[in-house]
Amino acid sequence: MTMMKKPLLRPFSLVLAFCLLLTACSTLKPPSLPSPTPSSMATPSATALVAPSPTRGVSPTPAASPTPVPPHEPRLLSRLPERGQEQLVDAPIVLQFDQEMDRASVEKAFAIEPAVEGTFSWPDKQTLQFQPGGSGFAREATYRVTVGTGARSAQGLALVEPIEFSFRTVGYLEVAGAFPAPDSADVETTSAIRVVFNRPVVPLTGIAEQANLPPAFTITPAVEGKGEWINTATYSFQPAKGLRPATTYQVRVPAGLADATGGVLAKEYAWSFTTQQPAVASVEPADGAKYVSPKGGVRVTFNTAMDRADVQKRFRITKGGQGPAISGQFTWVENTLVFTPTATLEYGATYRAEVQAGALAEDGQTSLANAVTWQFTVAPLPKIVSVFPRAGATNVEPGKSIEIRFNSPMDPTTFREFVSITPTAEIWPQFDEEDTLARFYTYLRPSTRYTITVSAG
């Protein structure tokens, strides 16, 4: 009997091991239904082989129903005009609430001070508009709007607190600046005339549309030129040939000029200015100039257009301010007279130039009030006036610079070609501002006699 019981233990141990393996793997996937176990192999631990009953189908979870939000008191979401915004005189006041409102109660609770007649409208169930009647709101005025707590929502809930705000309407068009400045004198004849307003007058446009925009002012006496709006609030007029000298101009901006908001200039704005007398703006060579080229011309620039023939009759150059006038040719470059002497001017001589008083401006009505005179000196023929070290000097320090001073300016670009040093040494010349002092550096050997030569030419 003992021999027959031993073989029965092995199948049981294998079955148990297999069942333990399945139990360990059951956490990874649903358990499979095991095959029926013979009743002869049943043991207390064999309950691990019993498959669970198949899972029945799960019924779908019903969707949650939102809990109705209880009604709340109405609130103002937005308004026009906004805080700090100027209100157009014909624009409506707009109040938008966060829910449908009881129209009758809102209109009854609405008040504005000072009182303004108008009408109510509702673009939608939440938005009230108040449109002022007649000519609208007054310009440059402050209004206060109140909606009392009697205003209710469509569900009958009242405002928790009244709605209160103030706003200001757009003002009148005004001139913020004028140029040339009012009552200014000695204004340049090339000046533009300009006016700046406190608010936009014209819309933004391209250059092609400028001709369709109205001019901002008139000028007396009349001036030929071109006016344009350089931005929406600035108008500028540029004279074609400049303003007349010694003339008082009146500029008028007419009353009624309207801005982009409909605001108008309440009354005419006028100012005046006076242009400068005809005068000499600059001369060349300058008064007191020295080292002037003997072949150079004389230039006289005026501050305005002149009567060229009359100016030429009143212009003269003399040597030393005496003797006959120097002959030459006249040409003009805009407002500048250019005089070119027929003969070369004398080296080292001083000349006096003059434009006599009474020279007429181009308009023929104004003239040069005072004569203008100046003088200049032609450069002399160049020569050396001093050297350092002096000729024959001994015990010269090798590191000292060599200097040559001339009586007139030299050409720094060609100077080196005409200077030599014996024994040969490299030189690096430098000139002062007037080009009359040449200072150059070189390496000199001790106890050596050097000769420096400046060639003619």
Buried (B, 14 or more C-beta within 10 A) or exposed (E): EEEEEEEEEEEEEEBBEEBEEBEEEEEEEEBEEBEEBEEEEEEEEBEEBEEEEEEEEEEEEEEEEEEEEEEEBBEBEEBBBEEEEBBBBBBBBBBBBBBEBBBEBBBBBBEBEEEBEBEBEEEEEBBBBBBBEEEBBEBBBEBEBBBBEBBBBBBEBBBEEEBEBEBBBBBBBEBEEBBBEEEBEEBBBBBBBBBBBBBBBBEEEEEEEBEEBEBBBEBEEEBEBEBBBEEBBBBBBBBEBBBBBBBBBEBBBBEEBEBBBEBBBBEEBBBBBBBBBBBBEEBBBEEEBBBBEBEBBBBBBBBBBBBBEBBBEBBBBBBEEEEEEBEBEBEEEEBBBBBEBEEEBEEBBBBBBBBBEEBBBBBEEBBBEEEBBBBBBBBBEBEEEEBEBEEEEEEBEEEEEBBBBBBBBBEEEEBEEEBBBEEEBEBEBEBEEEBBBBBBBBEBEEEEEBEBEBEEE
